[in-house]
């Protein structure tokens, strides 16, 4: 992979973040609209970039493919459903920390003596 491709991908990521940070949210129509024109992302000003119903959202992978980036999958983390860094950490790292040591497994607390029942379960005995 050449350095020029890496630089282009990093530049596109900066534009991508800027696009989502500067979008205008239309609360009436429940959609996000691009506030400026992003030529490298192929997005014009006023383009709907996010909507709630019947809309195909922008995809960074498709933008990379339009910019003719080879191996676009390398630059995009997998979706959380398939597993990404967060799932890897949850499954492999956090579960290891929760394992109890051998000493903790063998330790058992002293059982406390139960108090005298109140009048056979009806109150304290008074003598």
Buried (B, 14 or more C-beta within 10 A) or exposed (E): EEEEBEEBBEEBBEBBEBBEEEBEEEEEEEBBBBBBEBEBBEBEEEBBBBBEEEEEEBEBEEBBEEBEBEEBEEBBEEEEEEEEEEBEEEEEEEEEEEEEEEEEEEEEEEEEEEEEEEEEEEEEEEE
